[in-house]
Amino acid sequence: MSYFKFRSLFLAYAFAILPLGIILSFLALFEIIPINYNNDNIVGLQGLIIGLIFTLSGVIMFTVINWLYLNVGCFLYNYFRKHFMD
């Protein structure tokens, strides 16, 4: 049983993180702000691509970790509430 839908969490994190990631990626494309990757400042098209990959991977990581955390927490809460509080 899933208490929190993966899709809902993914969309929430995507709408929160993607705008900033896209802005920073375009700033790297125009060589205004570099993206630091392995202690190298990356700008231009590589900066755009790496920035978008980092943004999407961050959204996916946040979603997976919080989906697991929230669903396990709700499962444990319901289990203990049913067995020990009633």
N, CA, C and O atoms as CSV, one atom per row, in Angstrom:
chain,resi,resn,atom,element,x,y,z
A,1,MET,N,N,0.850,-1.166,0.000
A,1,MET,CA,C,0.000,0.000,0.000
A,1,MET,C,C,0.900,1.234,0.000
A,1,MET,O,O,1.846,1.320,0.783
A,2,SER,N,N,0.606,2.169,-0.865
A,2,SER,CA,C,1.391,3.394,-0.964
A,2,SER,C,C,0.583,4.552,-0.389
A,2,SER,O,O,-0.514,4.854,-0.859
A,3,TYR,N,N,1.133,5.186,0.618
A,3,TYR,CA,C,0.455,6.304,1.259
A,3,TYR,C,C,0.686,7.596,0.485
A,3,TYR,O,O,-0.217,8.420,0.348
A,4,PHE,N,N,1.891,7.759,-0.011
A,4,PHE,CA,C,2.232,8.925,-0.804
A,4,PHE,C,C,2.520,8.463,-2.222
A,4,PHE,O,O,3.288,7.522,-2.424
A,5,LYS,N,N,1.923,9.105,-3.190
A,5,LYS,CA,C,2.121,8.733,-4.593
A,5,LYS,C,C,3.465,9.264,-5.080
A,5,LYS,O,O,3.811,10.423,-4.848
A,6,PHE,N,N,4.217,8.399,-5.758
A,6,PHE,CA,C,5.526,8.781,-6.289
A,6,PHE,C,C,5.387,9.931,-7.276
A,6,PHE,O,O,6.191,10.863,-7.274
A,7,ARG,N,N,4.380,9.861,-8.103
A,7,ARG,CA,C,4.182,10.897,-9.123
A,7,ARG,C,C,3.917,12.257,-8.496
A,7,ARG,O,O,4.433,13.267,-8.974
A,8,SER,N,N,3.125,12.298,-7.439
A,8,SER,CA,C,2.820,13.562,-6.780
A,8,SER,C,C,4.072,14.186,-6.163
A,8,SER,O,O,4.294,15.391,-6.277
A,9,LEU,N,N,4.887,13.355,-5.508
A,9,LEU,CA,C,6.127,13.866,-4.944
A,9,LEU,C,C,7.082,14.323,-6.042
A,9,LEU,O,O,7.734,15.358,-5.905
A,10,PHE,N,N,7.168,13.564,-7.124
A,10,PHE,CA,C,8.043,13.941,-8.228
A,10,PHE,C,C,7.637,15.287,-8.812
A,10,PHE,O,O,8.487,16.143,-9.056
A,11,LEU,N,N,6.353,15.474,-9.034
A,11,LEU,CA,C,5.893,16.750,-9.593
A,11,LEU,C,C,6.130,17.905,-8.625
A,11,LEU,O,O,6.480,19.005,-9.052
A,12,ALA,N,N,5.944,17.670,-7.331
A,12,ALA,CA,C,6.179,18.725,-6.348
A,12,ALA,C,C,7.643,19.153,-6.354
A,12,ALA,O,O,7.942,20.347,-6.367
A,13,TYR,N,N,8.548,18.193,-6.344
A,13,TYR,CA,C,9.972,18.536,-6.380
A,13,TYR,C,C,10.375,19.116,-7.728
A,13,TYR,O,O,11.218,20.012,-7.786
A,14,ALA,N,N,9.792,18.625,-8.800
A,14,ALA,CA,C,10.129,19.148,-10.123
A,14,ALA,C,C,9.736,20.615,-10.246
A,14,ALA,O,O,10.517,21.426,-10.744
A,15,PHE,N,N,8.532,20.960,-9.796
A,15,PHE,CA,C,8.104,22.349,-9.888
A,15,PHE,C,C,8.850,23.254,-8.915
A,15,PHE,O,O,8.887,24.469,-9.107
A,16,ALA,N,N,9.441,22.681,-7.880
A,16,ALA,CA,C,10.209,23.484,-6.935
A,16,ALA,C,C,11.651,23.681,-7.390
A,16,ALA,O,O,12.201,24.770,-7.226
A,17,ILE,N,N,12.270,22.654,-7.957
A,17,ILE,CA,C,13.701,22.690,-8.252
A,17,ILE,C,C,13.996,23.028,-9.716
A,17,ILE,O,O,14.980,23.712,-9.996
A,18,LEU,N,N,13.177,22.569,-10.643
A,18,LEU,CA,C,13.474,22.764,-12.063
A,18,LEU,C,C,13.605,24.225,-12.498
A,18,LEU,O,O,14.506,24.525,-13.281
A,19,PRO,N,N,12.760,25.147,-12.039
A,19,PRO,CA,C,12.948,26.528,-12.503
A,19,PRO,C,C,14.321,27.101,-12.161
A,19,PRO,O,O,14.950,27.743,-13.003
A,20,LEU,N,N,14.785,26.878,-10.953
A,20,LEU,CA,C,16.101,27.370,-10.572
A,20,LEU,C,C,17.197,26.656,-11.357
A,20,LEU,O,O,18.155,27.293,-11.794
A,21,GLY,N,N,17.072,25.357,-11.540
A,21,GLY,CA,C,18.063,24.609,-12.310
A,21,GLY,C,C,18.139,25.066,-13.755
A,21,GLY,O,O,19.225,25.159,-14.328
A,22,ILE,N,N,16.995,25.347,-14.339
A,22,ILE,CA,C,16.972,25.805,-15.732
A,22,ILE,C,C,17.601,27.187,-15.846
A,22,ILE,O,O,18.362,27.449,-16.777
A,23,ILE,N,N,17.289,28.068,-14.910
A,23,ILE,CA,C,17.882,29.411,-14.930
A,23,ILE,C,C,19.398,29.329,-14.797
A,23,ILE,O,O,20.125,29.972,-15.555
A,24,LEU,N,N,19.877,28.539,-13.835
A,24,LEU,CA,C,21.320,28.419,-13.640
A,24,LEU,C,C,21.997,27.749,-14.831
A,24,LEU,O,O,23.134,28.089,-15.160
A,25,SER,N,N,21.328,26.812,-15.478
A,25,SER,CA,C,21.897,26.171,-16.656
A,25,SER,C,C,22.034,27.160,-17.813
A,25,SER,O,O,23.036,27.146,-18.528
A,26,PHE,N,N,21.041,28.008,-17.996
A,26,PHE,CA,C,21.132,29.008,-19.054
A,26,PHE,C,C,22.168,30.082,-18.731
A,26,PHE,O,O,22.798,30.626,-19.638
A,27,LEU,N,N,22.347,30.390,-17.455
A,27,LEU,CA,C,23.419,31.321,-17.090
A,27,LEU,C,C,24.784,30.712,-17.390
A,27,LEU,O,O,25.711,31.428,-17.767
A,28,ALA,N,N,24.915,29.408,-17.226
A,28,ALA,CA,C,26.164,28.738,-17.593
A,28,ALA,C,C,26.335,28.712,-19.112
A,28,ALA,O,O,27.453,28.813,-19.617
A,29,LEU,N,N,25.234,28.577,-19.830
A,29,LEU,CA,C,25.310,28.578,-21.290
A,29,LEU,C,C,25.857,29.902,-21.809
A,29,LEU,O,O,26.662,29.920,-22.740
A,30,PHE,N,N,25.427,31.000,-21.214
A,30,PHE,CA,C,25.870,32.326,-21.645
A,30,PHE,C,C,27.127,32.792,-20.916
A,30,PHE,O,O,27.495,33.964,-21.000
A,31,GLU,N,N,27.787,31.879,-20.200
A,31,GLU,CA,C,29.053,32.110,-19.518
A,31,GLU,C,C,28.973,33.221,-18.476
A,31,GLU,O,O,29.930,33.973,-18.289
A,32,ILE,N,N,27.833,33.324,-17.799
A,32,ILE,CA,C,27.672,34.305,-16.719
A,32,ILE,C,C,28.063,33.680,-15.392
A,32,ILE,O,O,28.820,34.272,-14.623
A,33,ILE,N,N,27.554,32.493,-15.121
A,33,ILE,CA,C,27.892,31.754,-13.903
A,33,ILE,C,C,28.329,30.351,-14.309
A,33,ILE,O,O,27.560,29.639,-14.954
A,34,PRO,N,N,29.540,29.937,-13.950
A,34,PRO,CA,C,29.978,28.590,-14.328
A,34,PRO,C,C,29.396,27.527,-13.409
A,34,PRO,O,O,28.981,27.812,-12.285
A,35,ILE,N,N,29.376,26.313,-13.903
A,35,ILE,CA,C,28.977,25.158,-13.105
A,35,ILE,C,C,30.245,24.435,-12.703
A,35,ILE,O,O,31.084,24.128,-13.550
A,36,ASN,N,N,30.392,24.161,-11.419
A,36,ASN,CA,C,31.595,23.515,-10.906
A,36,ASN,C,C,31.376,22.008,-10.909
A,36,ASN,O,O,30.492,21.496,-10.222
A,37,TYR,N,N,32.188,21.306,-11.689
A,37,TYR,CA,C,32.098,19.841,-11.795
A,37,TYR,C,C,33.513,19.288,-11.705
A,37,TYR,O,O,34.341,19.554,-12.576
A,38,ASN,N,N,33.796,18.520,-10.656
A,38,ASN,CA,C,35.135,17.986,-10.401
A,38,ASN,C,C,36.190,19.087,-10.345
A,38,ASN,O,O,37.273,18.960,-10.916
A,39,ASN,N,N,35.852,20.164,-9.649
A,39,ASN,CA,C,36.732,21.330,-9.491
A,39,ASN,C,C,37.097,21.989,-10.813
A,39,ASN,O,O,38.124,22.662,-10.900
A,40,ASP,N,N,36.293,21.812,-11.825
A,40,ASP,CA,C,36.451,22.501,-13.106
A,40,ASP,C,C,35.245,23.400,-13.315
A,40,ASP,O,O,34.107,22.976,-13.116
A,41,ASN,N,N,35.491,24.636,-13.714
A,41,ASN,CA,C,34.401,25.536,-14.049
A,41,ASN,C,C,33.980,25.263,-15.480
A,41,ASN,O,O,34.779,25.405,-16.406
A,42,ILE,N,N,32.729,24.874,-15.664
A,42,ILE,CA,C,32.236,24.488,-16.976
A,42,ILE,C,C,31.185,25.493,-17.417
A,42,ILE,O,O,30.241,25.781,-16.682
A,43,VAL,N,N,31.353,26.020,-18.611
A,43,VAL,CA,C,30.409,26.978,-19.183
A,43,VAL,C,C,30.078,26.537,-20.599
A,43,VAL,O,O,30.637,25.561,-21.100
A,44,GLY,N,N,29.182,27.248,-21.234
A,44,GLY,CA,C,28.796,26.952,-22.609
A,44,GLY,C,C,27.787,25.826,-22.682
A,44,GLY,O,O,27.010,25.604,-21.754
A,45,LEU,N,N,27.812,25.122,-23.793
A,45,LEU,CA,C,26.856,24.034,-24.015
A,45,LEU,C,C,27.055,22.902,-23.016
A,45,LEU,O,O,26.085,22.286,-22.573
A,46,GLN,N,N,28.310,22.624,-22.657
A,46,GLN,CA,C,28.561,21.596,-21.641
A,46,GLN,C,C,27.952,22.002,-20.302
A,46,GLN,O,O,27.399,21.160,-19.594
A,47,GLY,N,N,28.047,23.275,-19.952
A,47,GLY,CA,C,27.452,23.757,-18.706
A,47,GLY,C,C,25.944,23.604,-18.702
A,47,GLY,O,O,25.351,23.248,-17.683
A,48,LEU,N,N,25.322,23.874,-19.845
A,48,LEU,CA,C,23.866,23.702,-19.959
A,48,LEU,C,C,23.483,22.243,-19.767
A,48,LEU,O,O,22.562,21.932,-19.011
A,49,ILE,N,N,24.181,21.356,-20.444
A,49,ILE,CA,C,23.837,19.928,-20.373
A,49,ILE,C,C,24.081,19.380,-18.977
A,49,ILE,O,O,23.230,18.677,-18.432
A,50,ILE,N,N,25.235,19.691,-18.389
A,50,ILE,CA,C,25.543,19.191,-17.048
A,50,ILE,C,C,24.582,19.785,-16.019
A,50,ILE,O,O,24.156,19.089,-15.097
A,51,GLY,N,N,24.241,21.049,-16.169
A,51,GLY,CA,C,23.287,21.674,-15.245
A,51,GLY,C,C,21.921,21.012,-15.292
A,51,GLY,O,O,21.303,20.780,-14.253
A,52,LEU,N,N,21.449,20.709,-16.489
A,52,LEU,CA,C,20.149,20.044,-16.611
A,52,LEU,C,C,20.194,18.619,-16.072
A,52,LEU,O,O,19.239,18.159,-15.445
A,53,ILE,N,N,21.311,17.915,-16.317
A,53,ILE,CA,C,21.436,16.554,-15.781
A,53,ILE,C,C,21.470,16.583,-14.253
A,53,ILE,O,O,20.818,15.765,-13.605
A,54,PHE,N,N,22.226,17.518,-13.674
A,54,PHE,CA,C,22.271,17.640,-12.217
A,54,PHE,C,C,20.900,17.969,-11.651
A,54,PHE,O,O,20.500,17.421,-10.624
A,55,THR,N,N,20.183,18.856,-12.312
A,55,THR,CA,C,18.861,19.243,-11.825
A,55,THR,C,C,17.908,18.051,-11.838
A,55,THR,O,O,17.218,17.795,-10.851
A,56,LEU,N,N,17.869,17.332,-12.942
A,56,LEU,CA,C,16.969,16.175,-13.033
A,56,LEU,C,C,17.367,15.069,-12.066
A,56,LEU,O,O,16.506,14.433,-11.458
A,57,SER,N,N,18.664,14.838,-11.922
A,57,SER,CA,C,19.086,13.801,-10.972
A,57,SER,C,C,18.773,14.216,-9.540
A,57,SER,O,O,18.443,13.365,-8.715
A,58,GLY,N,N,18.870,15.502,-9.229
A,58,GLY,CA,C,18.497,15.974,-7.897
A,58,GLY,C,C,17.022,15.778,-7.615
A,58,GLY,O,O,16.646,15.360,-6.520
A,59,VAL,N,N,16.186,16.075,-8.591
A,59,VAL,CA,C,14.742,15.877,-8.437
A,59,VAL,C,C,14.443,14.401,-8.197
A,59,VAL,O,O,13.650,14.061,-7.319
A,60,ILE,N,N,15.068,13.534,-8.965
A,60,ILE,CA,C,14.824,12.096,-8.817
A,60,ILE,C,C,15.319,11.598,-7.462
A,60,ILE,O,O,14.638,10.810,-6.805
A,61,MET,N,N,16.500,12.054,-7.040
A,61,MET,CA,C,17.031,11.611,-5.738
A,61,MET,C,C,16.145,12.071,-4.581
A,61,MET,O,O,15.830,11.285,-3.688
A,62,PHE,N,N,15.747,13.337,-4.595
A,62,PHE,CA,C,14.854,13.832,-3.544
A,62,PHE,C,C,13.548,13.045,-3.514
A,62,PHE,O,O,13.051,12.697,-2.443
A,63,THR,N,N,12.999,12.767,-4.684
A,63,THR,CA,C,11.732,12.052,-4.760
A,63,THR,C,C,11.849,10.642,-4.202
A,63,THR,O,O,11.023,10.225,-3.391
A,64,VAL,N,N,12.866,9.907,-4.628
A,64,VAL,CA,C,13.021,8.516,-4.187
A,64,VAL,C,C,13.255,8.450,-2.680
A,64,VAL,O,O,12.615,7.661,-1.986
A,65,ILE,N,N,14.165,9.272,-2.176
A,65,ILE,CA,C,14.484,9.232,-0.741
A,65,ILE,C,C,13.262,9.600,0.095
A,65,ILE,O,O,12.950,8.910,1.066
A,66,ASN,N,N,12.574,10.665,-0.264
A,66,ASN,CA,C,11.417,11.085,0.533
A,66,ASN,C,C,10.225,10.164,0.360
A,66,ASN,O,O,9.452,9.984,1.300
A,67,TRP,N,N,10.055,9.579,-0.812
A,67,TRP,CA,C,8.964,8.624,-1.000
A,67,TRP,C,C,9.157,7.423,-0.080
A,67,TRP,O,O,8.219,6.989,0.588
A,68,LEU,N,N,10.385,6.884,-0.047
A,68,LEU,CA,C,10.663,5.763,0.851
A,68,LEU,C,C,10.468,6.164,2.314
A,68,LEU,O,O,9.818,5.450,3.077
A,69,TYR,N,N,11.027,7.292,2.694
A,69,TYR,CA,C,10.955,7.766,4.075
A,69,TYR,C,C,9.507,7.973,4.524
A,69,TYR,O,O,9.118,7.518,5.599
A,70,LEU,N,N,8.714,8.656,3.705
A,70,LEU,CA,C,7.329,8.947,4.086
A,70,LEU,C,C,6.465,7.693,4.115
A,70,LEU,O,O,5.644,7.539,5.019
A,71,ASN,N,N,6.629,6.796,3.151
A,71,ASN,CA,C,5.803,5.589,3.125
A,71,ASN,C,C,6.160,4.636,4.257
A,71,ASN,O,O,5.267,4.032,4.851
A,72,VAL,N,N,7.446,4.486,4.569
A,72,VAL,CA,C,7.828,3.640,5.702
A,72,VAL,C,C,7.320,4.252,7.005
A,72,VAL,O,O,6.832,3.532,7.877
A,73,GLY,N,N,7.429,5.562,7.143
A,73,GLY,CA,C,6.927,6.230,8.340
A,73,GLY,C,C,5.427,6.059,8.524
A,73,GLY,O,O,4.963,5.791,9.632
A,74,CYS,N,N,4.672,6.210,7.456
A,74,CYS,CA,C,3.218,6.027,7.552
A,74,CYS,C,C,2.856,4.577,7.840
A,74,CYS,O,O,1.920,4.312,8.594
A,75,PHE,N,N,3.583,3.637,7.251
A,75,PHE,CA,C,3.333,2.231,7.528
A,75,PHE,C,C,3.574,1.920,9.000
A,75,PHE,O,O,2.743,1.282,9.646
A,76,LEU,N,N,4.701,2.368,9.528
A,76,LEU,CA,C,5.017,2.115,10.938
A,76,LEU,C,C,4.013,2.796,11.864
A,76,LEU,O,O,3.592,2.211,12.862
A,77,TYR,N,N,3.633,4.014,11.542
A,77,TYR,CA,C,2.650,4.727,12.363
A,77,TYR,C,C,1.326,3.973,12.391
A,77,TYR,O,O,0.751,3.778,13.462
A,78,ASN,N,N,0.839,3.551,11.236
A,78,ASN,CA,C,-0.428,2.826,11.190
A,78,ASN,C,C,-0.333,1.474,11.884
A,78,ASN,O,O,-1.287,1.042,12.531
A,79,TYR,N,N,0.812,0.801,11.755
A,79,TYR,CA,C,0.999,-0.491,12.420
A,79,TYR,C,C,0.940,-0.336,13.936
A,79,TYR,O,O,0.208,-1.061,14.610
A,80,PHE,N,N,1.710,0.607,14.472
A,80,PHE,CA,C,1.732,0.788,15.925
A,80,PHE,C,C,0.422,1.367,16.455
A,80,PHE,O,O,0.006,1.048,17.569
A,81,ARG,N,N,-0.217,2.204,15.669
A,81,ARG,CA,C,-1.505,2.747,16.105
A,81,ARG,C,C,-2.549,1.652,16.180
A,81,ARG,O,O,-3.352,1.627,17.112
A,82,LYS,N,N,-2.553,0.739,15.207
A,82,LYS,CA,C,-3.547,-0.325,15.186
A,82,LYS,C,C,-3.295,-1.348,16.303
A,82,LYS,O,O,-4.240,-1.839,16.921
A,83,HIS,N,N,-2.028,-1.664,16.558
A,83,HIS,CA,C,-1.729,-2.729,17.504
A,83,HIS,C,C,-1.572,-2.265,18.958
A,83,HIS,O,O,-1.783,-3.056,19.878
A,84,PHE,N,N,-1.215,-1.030,19.174
A,84,PHE,CA,C,-0.903,-0.612,20.541
A,84,PHE,C,C,-1.790,0.502,21.062
A,84,PHE,O,O,-1.840,0.706,22.275
A,85,MET,N,N,-2.486,1.226,20.215
A,85,MET,CA,C,-3.297,2.340,20.707
A,85,MET,C,C,-4.781,2.018,20.768
A,85,MET,O,O,-5.550,2.765,21.374
A,86,ASP,N,N,-5.183,0.948,20.168
A,86,ASP,CA,C,-6.612,0.598,20.205
A,86,ASP,C,C,-6.894,-0.464,21.231
A,86,ASP,O,O,-8.043,-0.876,21.394
